[in-house]
Amino acid sequence: MALFLRYAAVSDIGRTRKKNDDSGYAGPHFVMVADGMGGAAAGDLASAIATQTMQRLDAPPPGDAPPDDMLVALAGAVHRANDRLAELIESDPAVEGMGTTVTAVLFDGEHAGVAHLGDSRGYLWRAGELRRITADHTWVQSLIDEGRITEEEAKTHSHRSLLLKVLDGRHVNDPDLTVIDVRAGDRILLCSDGLSGFVDLERMQRVLSAGSAEAVATELVQLALEAASTDNVTVVVADVVDDDAKQDGDRPIDTEPVVVGAAAETQRGAISRLRSWAGREEVTPGEALVDAEIDPEELRYAPREPKRFRWLVRGLLVVVALALIAFGAKVAYDWSQDQYYVAADNGKVAIYEGVQADLPGITLHHVYETEDLFLSELPTFRRSQVLDVLPADDLQHAISIVDNLKTFAATCAAQASRSSAHAASSSSTRSVPTTASRATATRHPPSSSTPRSHPTGRDKPPGTPTSTPLTSSTGGTDANQPAECAGATPRPGATP
């Protein structure tokens, strides 16, 4: 069963704008919305060029063409429109900076191919449910996709109008391309953000649930104006109907295209030039572009002779910008070289000048002074501090940090020396009996009545030293070694 489109398009300048940057087109096989970048030069011209270039797709599809062919045709039309903008910018740099969104649908009787760039939106209403068929190419949408903000927060975000992808004649941005199946009773809605940014989804869904395409488009625009929309508002509605509806004598199937917004303006000299920029000798149905006097208010959007010395001024601005960048880099580098810290250098403690970071091709730190202090001489805790880097306020502070580390090393070395001497003395006392002890043993031999010494040593003879267990200074249970010196290994021959 063949399907057809009944369509309507409505555009309004809005309550606060001085001109309409939106363009809309609706035909039997093709519908689209383009929202020119109103804050840039000639946004209305950009949207009109895109519309006039792409509306050539409004023709019956080739027989037995696969749905993917629609996507190829849409992508080609988008790139041709981008080329037209590039040609205009190259001819007149005064309009550089203009751009436009594009949301377009190509219909082959069974499927709908969708092409999308920017933040205009496409919706599909089916059986009482409204769902989006496009994704905004905006900064806030990327934040929503990452889960950093919600849809509600996006409506009031300070950067909600920041576009990431548009048609601007300077960049080659590939559009999002999608094929959707359609059936009788479906309703396709395309709109600029003058509607979607001010009217919530539930209200749009209620309006779409009843009425003709023309009535729905008109009511949606009115809702946006009542919601205090600060932007242009453009709405295109296309109803998918079957053969029965086509035979309805009261309402024949639409055949004449409808063009609205900037693309339909007939009293603008800038828009009248679109025919040549679109590269078409013939005028397609729905196009009503005629030469007229240029509105003085719109002169700044019309092509004009480039200003004198434009490139000289731009060159000077570039030189000034580079000089400021170089000055800032010099100040930052000088500051970095006034910083100091204490860290390791080949197993020793060293004072570094600079910051602990490097840039490609630039070293921001170097060894200022290597101290005669090995890391192994420090306790484990102090050694880990040096390995992790000890920051200093200035050079004197860094020297003070090193002095403290040397004090720790000297203290631990002295403690290790005392422990070693104590261990040697105790060993000598246990192994060599004293003369007095030998004499006593000679003059007073044990009698038979004298009990033998107990193996445990509880009944030792008088004068026998009691041994104390000692360990080396490198670890263990030395009772005289403070916990702060754990892990310290003094150099052989080092003077405490």
C-alpha positions as CSV (number, residue, x, y, z in Angstrom):
1,M,0.0,0.0,0.0
2,A,1.5,3.3,-1.1
3,L,1.9,6.1,1.5
4,F,1.8,9.8,1.0
5,L,2.5,13.0,2.9
6,R,0.2,15.8,4.0
7,Y,2.3,18.7,5.2
8,A,2.3,22.2,6.6
9,A,5.0,24.7,7.5
10,V,4.8,27.8,9.7
11,S,7.5,30.3,10.7
12,D,7.4,33.3,13.0
13,I,10.0,35.9,13.7
14,G,9.2,35.8,17.4
15,R,8.7,38.5,20.0
16,T,12.2,39.7,20.5
17,R,14.2,39.2,17.2
18,K,14.5,41.8,14.5
19,K,14.8,39.3,11.7
20,N,14.0,35.7,11.0
21,D,17.1,33.4,10.7
22,D,14.9,30.3,10.3
23,S,14.0,28.7,7.0
24,G,11.5,25.8,6.4
25,Y,10.4,23.7,3.5
26,A,7.7,21.1,3.1
27,G,6.9,19.2,-0.1
28,P,5.5,15.8,-1.2
29,H,8.8,14.0,-0.8
30,F,11.0,16.2,1.3
31,V,10.7,18.4,4.4
32,M,13.3,20.3,6.3
33,V,14.1,23.0,8.9
34,A,17.2,25.2,9.0
35,D,18.0,27.6,11.8
36,G,20.6,30.2,10.9
37,M,23.1,31.2,13.5
38,G,21.4,34.5,14.6
39,G,24.4,35.7,16.5
40,A,26.7,35.5,13.5
41,A,26.8,37.4,10.2
42,A,24.1,36.5,7.8
43,G,22.5,33.7,9.6
44,D,19.3,34.2,7.6
45,L,21.3,33.9,4.4
46,A,22.9,30.6,5.5
47,S,19.6,29.0,6.3
48,A,18.1,30.1,3.1
49,I,21.0,28.8,1.0
50,A,20.8,25.4,2.7
51,T,17.1,25.2,2.1
52,Q,17.2,26.3,-1.5
53,T,20.1,23.9,-2.2
54,M,18.6,20.9,-0.5
55,Q,15.0,21.3,-1.7
56,R,16.0,19.8,-5.0
57,L,15.6,16.4,-3.3
58,D,11.8,16.9,-3.4
59,A,11.2,14.5,-6.3
60,P,9.7,11.0,-6.7
61,P,12.3,8.4,-5.8
62,P,13.8,6.1,-8.4
63,G,11.9,2.8,-8.8
64,D,13.1,-0.1,-6.5
65,A,15.8,2.1,-4.8
66,P,16.9,0.8,-1.5
67,P,16.3,3.0,1.6
68,D,20.1,3.6,2.0
69,D,20.1,5.5,-1.3
70,M,18.1,8.2,0.5
71,L,20.9,8.6,3.0
72,V,23.4,8.9,0.2
73,A,21.3,11.6,-1.4
74,L,20.8,13.5,1.9
75,A,24.5,13.5,2.7
76,G,25.3,14.7,-0.8
77,A,22.8,17.5,-0.5
78,V,24.2,18.6,2.9
79,H,27.8,18.7,1.5
80,R,26.6,20.7,-1.6
81,A,24.9,23.2,0.7
82,N,28.2,23.5,2.7
83,D,30.1,24.1,-0.6
84,R,27.7,26.9,-1.5
85,L,28.4,28.6,1.8
86,A,32.1,28.2,1.3
87,E,31.9,29.8,-2.1
88,L,30.0,32.8,-0.7
89,I,32.5,33.2,2.2
90,E,35.4,33.0,-0.2
91,S,33.8,35.7,-2.5
92,D,32.9,37.9,0.5
93,P,34.8,37.5,3.8
94,A,32.3,39.9,5.4
95,V,29.8,37.0,5.8
96,E,32.4,34.6,7.3
97,G,31.0,33.3,10.6
98,M,27.5,32.5,9.3
99,G,26.1,29.1,9.8
100,T,22.9,27.1,10.0
101,T,21.5,23.9,11.5
102,V,19.9,21.3,9.2
103,T,17.2,18.8,10.0
104,A,15.7,17.1,6.9
105,V,13.6,14.1,6.1
106,L,13.4,12.4,2.6
107,F,10.3,10.2,2.0
108,D,10.2,7.4,-0.5
109,G,6.6,6.1,0.2
110,E,7.7,3.4,2.8
111,H,10.6,4.8,4.7
112,A,11.9,8.2,5.9
113,G,15.6,9.1,5.7
114,V,16.8,11.6,8.3
115,A,19.8,14.0,8.0
116,H,20.7,16.1,11.0
117,L,23.2,18.8,12.0
118,G,22.9,21.2,15.0
119,D,20.1,21.6,17.6
120,S,16.9,21.8,15.5
121,R,14.9,18.7,16.2
122,G,13.0,15.9,14.5
123,Y,10.2,14.0,16.2
124,L,8.0,11.0,15.3
125,W,4.5,10.9,16.7
126,R,2.9,7.4,16.6
127,A,-0.1,6.0,18.4
128,G,-0.1,8.8,21.0
129,E,3.6,8.6,21.8
130,L,6.1,11.3,20.8
131,R,9.8,10.3,20.4
132,R,12.9,12.2,19.2
133,I,14.6,10.9,16.0
134,T,17.5,13.3,16.3
135,A,20.2,14.1,18.9
136,D,21.3,17.7,19.5
137,H,24.9,18.5,18.5
138,T,25.3,20.8,21.5
139,W,27.7,21.1,24.5
140,V,24.9,20.5,27.0
141,Q,23.7,17.4,25.2
142,S,27.2,15.9,25.5
143,L,27.0,16.6,29.3
144,I,23.6,14.9,29.4
145,D,25.0,11.9,27.5
146,E,27.9,11.6,30.0
147,G,25.4,11.8,32.9
148,R,26.9,15.0,34.3
149,I,23.6,17.0,34.1
150,T,19.9,16.3,33.6
151,E,17.5,17.3,30.9
152,E,16.0,19.9,33.3
153,E,19.4,21.3,34.2
154,A,20.2,21.6,30.5
155,K,17.3,24.0,29.9
156,T,18.9,26.6,32.1
157,H,22.6,25.8,31.5
158,S,24.7,28.9,30.7
159,H,26.1,27.2,27.6
160,R,22.9,25.6,26.3
161,S,23.2,27.4,22.9
162,L,26.8,26.3,22.2
163,L,26.7,24.2,19.0
164,L,29.4,21.6,18.3
165,K,28.4,20.8,14.7
166,V,26.7,23.1,12.1
167,L,26.8,23.8,8.4
168,D,29.1,26.8,8.1
169,G,31.1,26.5,4.9
170,R,34.4,26.2,6.8
171,H,34.3,22.7,8.3
172,V,33.2,19.4,6.8
173,N,30.8,18.1,9.3
174,D,29.1,14.9,8.4
175,P,25.4,14.8,9.3
176,D,23.8,12.1,11.4
177,L,22.0,9.8,9.0
178,T,19.1,7.5,10.0
179,V,16.4,5.5,8.2
180,I,13.1,5.0,10.0
181,D,10.1,2.9,8.9
182,V,6.8,4.8,8.7
183,R,3.2,3.8,8.5
184,A,-0.2,5.4,8.0
185,G,-1.1,7.5,10.9
186,D,2.4,8.6,11.8
187,R,3.1,12.3,12.1
188,I,6.6,13.8,11.6
189,L,7.5,17.0,13.3
190,L,10.6,19.2,12.5
191,C,11.2,22.4,14.5
192,S,13.8,24.9,15.4
193,D,14.8,25.3,19.0
194,G,12.5,28.3,19.3
195,L,9.8,25.6,19.9
196,S,11.7,22.7,21.6
197,G,13.6,25.0,23.9
198,F,10.5,26.6,25.4
199,V,7.6,24.1,25.1
200,D,7.8,20.9,27.0
201,L,7.3,17.5,25.4
202,E,4.0,16.7,27.1
203,R,2.3,19.9,25.7
204,M,3.7,19.2,22.2
205,Q,2.4,15.6,22.4
206,R,-1.1,16.8,23.3
207,V,-1.2,19.2,20.4
208,L,0.1,16.6,18.0
209,S,-2.6,14.1,19.0
210,A,-5.4,15.9,17.1
211,G,-6.0,18.2,14.2
212,S,-4.7,18.7,10.6
213,A,-1.0,19.2,9.9
214,E,-1.7,22.9,9.3
215,A,-3.7,23.4,12.5
216,V,-1.1,21.5,14.5
217,A,1.8,23.6,13.1
218,T,0.0,26.8,13.8
219,E,-0.9,25.9,17.3
220,L,2.7,24.8,18.2
221,V,4.1,28.1,17.0
222,Q,1.5,29.9,19.1
223,L,2.4,27.8,22.1
224,A,6.1,28.9,21.7
225,L,5.1,32.6,21.6
226,E,2.9,32.2,24.7
227,A,5.8,30.5,26.5
228,A,7.9,33.7,25.9
229,S,10.2,32.2,23.4
230,T,13.1,34.5,22.7
231,D,14.0,33.0,19.3
232,N,12.5,32.6,15.9
233,V,10.0,29.7,15.7
234,T,9.7,27.4,12.7
235,V,7.5,24.2,12.6
236,V,7.0,21.7,9.8
237,V,4.4,18.9,10.3
238,A,4.1,16.0,7.8
239,D,1.3,13.4,8.2
240,V,1.8,9.9,6.7
241,V,-1.5,8.9,5.0
242,D,-2.5,5.9,2.8
243,D,-4.5,5.5,-0.4
244,D,-7.8,5.9,1.3
245,A,-6.9,9.4,2.4
246,K,-5.6,10.2,-1.1
247,Q,-9.1,9.5,-2.5
248,D,-10.7,11.7,0.1
249,G,-12.4,14.4,-2.0
250,D,-12.7,16.9,0.8
251,R,-8.9,17.0,1.3
252,P,-6.7,16.1,-1.7
253,I,-3.1,15.1,-1.1
254,D,-0.7,18.1,-1.0
255,T,1.4,18.6,-4.1
256,E,2.6,22.2,-3.9
257,P,5.7,22.9,-1.8
258,V,5.5,25.3,1.1
259,V,8.6,27.6,1.8
260,V,8.6,29.7,5.0
261,G,11.1,31.9,6.9
262,A,14.2,33.5,5.4
263,A,14.0,31.3,2.3
264,A,10.6,32.7,1.5
265,E,11.4,36.4,2.0
266,T,10.8,38.3,-1.3
267,Q,11.8,41.8,-0.2
268,R,15.4,41.1,0.7
269,G,18.2,41.8,-1.8
270,A,20.5,39.5,0.0
271,I,18.1,36.6,-0.4
272,S,17.4,37.4,-4.0
273,R,21.0,36.4,-4.7
274,L,20.4,32.8,-3.6
275,R,19.5,31.6,-7.1
276,S,23.0,32.1,-8.4
277,W,24.7,30.7,-5.3
278,A,22.5,27.6,-5.4
279,G,23.8,27.0,-8.9
280,R,20.4,26.5,-10.5
281,E,19.1,28.2,-13.6
282,E,15.5,27.1,-13.1
283,V,13.3,28.0,-10.2
284,T,11.8,25.0,-8.4
285,P,8.1,24.9,-7.3
286,G,7.6,26.9,-4.1
287,E,10.5,29.3,-4.7
288,A,9.5,32.9,-5.1
289,L,12.8,34.9,-5.1
290,V,12.8,38.2,-7.0
291,D,15.2,41.1,-7.0
292,A,14.1,44.0,-4.9
293,E,15.5,47.0,-3.1
294,I,17.8,46.1,-0.3
295,D,16.5,46.8,3.1
296,P,19.0,49.2,4.8
297,E,18.6,47.3,8.1
298,E,19.8,44.1,6.4
299,L,22.8,45.7,4.5
300,R,25.3,44.2,6.9
301,Y,24.2,40.7,5.9
302,A,24.4,41.4,2.2
303,P,27.7,40.8,0.2
304,R,29.8,43.9,-0.1
305,E,33.3,44.9,-1.0
306,P,36.0,43.8,1.5
307,K,37.3,46.5,3.8
308,R,40.7,47.9,3.0
309,F,43.7,46.6,5.1
310,R,41.5,43.8,6.4
311,W,44.3,41.3,6.2
312,L,46.9,43.7,7.7
313,V,44.7,44.2,10.7
314,R,44.2,40.5,11.1
315,G,47.9,40.0,10.9
316,L,48.6,42.5,13.5
317,L,46.0,40.9,15.8
318,V,47.8,37.6,15.3
319,V,51.2,39.1,16.1
320,V,49.8,40.8,19.3
321,A,48.2,37.5,20.4
322,L,51.4,35.6,19.9
323,A,53.4,38.2,21.8
324,L,51.0,38.0,24.7
325,I,51.3,34.2,24.7
326,A,55.1,34.4,24.7
327,F,55.1,36.9,27.5
328,G,52.8,34.8,29.6
329,A,55.0,31.7,28.9
330,K,58.2,33.7,30.0
331,V,56.6,34.8,33.2
332,A,55.4,31.3,34.0
333,Y,58.9,29.9,33.3
334,D,60.6,32.5,35.5
335,W,58.3,31.7,38.3
336,S,59.0,28.0,38.0
337,Q,62.7,28.5,38.3
338,D,62.2,30.3,41.7
339,Q,60.8,27.1,43.2
340,Y,62.8,24.5,45.1
341,Y,62.3,21.1,46.5
342,V,64.3,18.2,48.1
343,A,64.4,14.8,46.3
344,A,66.6,11.9,45.4
345,D,69.5,12.1,42.9
346,N,71.4,8.8,42.2
347,G,71.0,7.5,45.7
348,K,71.8,10.7,47.5
349,V,69.7,13.6,48.8
350,A,69.7,16.7,46.5
351,I,68.1,20.1,46.3
352,Y,66.3,20.8,43.0
353,E,65.5,24.1,41.4
354,G,62.3,24.4,39.4
355,V,59.0,22.5,39.5
356,Q,58.6,18.7,39.2
357,A,57.0,18.8,35.7
358,D,58.2,18.9,32.2
359,L,56.8,20.2,28.9
360,P,57.6,18.8,25.5
361,G,61.1,20.0,24.7
362,I,61.3,22.0,27.9
363,T,62.9,20.9,31.2
364,L,61.4,22.8,34.2
365,H,63.7,21.5,36.9
366,H,67.4,20.6,37.5
367,V,69.7,19.6,40.4
368,Y,70.8,22.7,42.3
369,E,73.0,20.9,44.8
370,T,73.7,17.2,45.6
371,E,74.4,16.7,49.3
372,D,76.9,14.3,50.9
373,L,74.1,12.2,52.4
374,F,73.0,8.8,51.1
375,L,69.4,7.7,51.2
376,S,70.5,4.5,53.0
377,E,71.7,6.6,56.0
378,L,68.2,7.8,56.6
379,P,65.5,5.9,58.5
380,T,62.8,4.3,56.4
381,F,60.2,6.9,57.0
382,R,62.5,9.9,56.2
383,R,63.8,8.1,53.1
384,S,60.3,7.6,51.8
385,Q,59.6,11.3,52.3
386,V,62.6,12.2,50.1
387,L,61.6,9.7,47.4
388,D,58.1,11.3,47.4
389,V,59.7,14.8,47.2
390,L,59.7,17.4,50.0
391,P,58.5,20.8,48.7
392,A,60.2,23.9,50.0
393,D,59.0,27.5,50.2
394,D,62.4,28.9,49.0
395,L,66.1,27.9,48.9
396,Q,66.7,28.6,52.6
397,H,63.8,26.4,53.4
398,A,65.2,23.6,51.2
399,I,68.7,24.0,53.0
400,S,66.9,23.7,56.3
401,I,65.1,20.5,55.3
402,V,68.5,19.0,54.2
403,D,70.1,20.0,57.6
404,N,67.3,18.3,59.4
405,L,67.8,15.1,57.4
406,K,71.5,15.2,58.2
407,T,70.7,15.6,61.9
408,F,68.5,12.4,61.7
409,A,71.3,10.5,59.9
410,A,74.0,11.6,62.4
411,T,71.7,10.7,65.4
412,C,71.0,7.3,63.9
413,A,74.7,6.7,63.2
414,A,75.7,7.6,66.8
415,Q,73.0,5.3,68.1
416,A,74.3,2.5,65.9
417,S,77.9,3.1,67.1
418,R,76.9,2.9,70.8
419,S,74.9,-0.2,70.2
420,S,77.9,-1.8,68.5
421,A,80.3,-0.9,71.3
422,H,77.9,-2.2,73.9
423,A,77.6,-5.5,72.0
424,A,81.4,-5.9,71.8
425,S,81.8,-5.1,75.5
426,S,79.2,-7.6,76.6
427,S,80.7,-10.3,74.4
428,S,84.2,-9.8,76.0
429,T,82.7,-10.0,79.5
430,R,81.1,-13.3,78.9
431,S,84.1,-15.0,77.3
432,V,87.0,-13.9,79.6
433,P,86.7,-14.7,83.4
434,T,88.3,-12.1,85.8
435,T,91.4,-12.8,87.9
436,A,89.4,-12.4,91.0
437,S,87.0,-15.0,89.9
438,R,89.8,-17.5,89.2
439,A,91.4,-16.8,92.6
440,T,88.1,-17.3,94.4
441,A,87.6,-20.5,92.6
442,T,91.0,-21.7,93.7
443,R,90.9,-20.7,97.3
444,H,87.4,-21.9,97.9
445,P,86.8,-25.2,96.2
446,P,83.3,-26.5,96.5
447,S,82.8,-28.9,99.3
448,S,80.7,-32.0,99.1
449,S,78.1,-30.2,101.1
450,T,77.9,-27.3,98.6
451,P,75.1,-27.8,96.1
452,R,75.9,-27.7,92.3
453,S,74.9,-24.7,90.3
454,H,71.5,-25.1,88.8
455,P,71.4,-25.2,85.0
456,T,69.1,-22.2,84.9
457,G,71.7,-20.0,86.5
458,R,69.6,-18.8,89.4
459,D,72.4,-19.7,91.9
460,K,75.4,-18.2,90.1
461,P,78.6,-17.5,92.1
462,P,79.0,-13.9,93.2
463,G,80.6,-11.6,90.7
464,T,79.4,-13.5,87.6
465,P,78.1,-10.9,85.0
466,T,74.6,-11.2,83.7
467,S,74.5,-11.1,79.9
468,T,72.0,-8.8,78.0
469,P,70.8,-9.8,74.5
470,L,71.8,-7.2,71.8
471,T,71.3,-7.0,68.1
472,S,72.9,-5.0,65.4
473,S,71.9,-1.5,64.5
474,T,70.4,-2.6,61.2
475,G,67.3,-4.0,62.7
476,G,66.0,-6.3,65.4
477,T,65.2,-5.7,69.0
478,D,67.9,-3.3,70.3
479,A,66.1,-1.7,73.2
480,N,68.4,1.4,73.0
481,Q,67.7,2.1,69.3
482,P,64.8,4.7,68.8
483,A,62.0,3.8,66.4
484,E,62.9,6.9,64.4
485,C,66.1,5.1,63.3
486,A,64.5,2.0,61.9
487,G,66.0,1.1,58.6
488,A,68.9,3.5,58.7
489,T,72.3,2.0,57.6
490,P,75.3,4.3,58.5
491,R,78.3,4.4,56.1
492,P,81.3,2.4,57.2
493,G,83.7,4.7,58.9
494,A,81.2,7.5,59.2
495,T,81.8,9.8,62.2
496,P,78.7,10.2,64.3
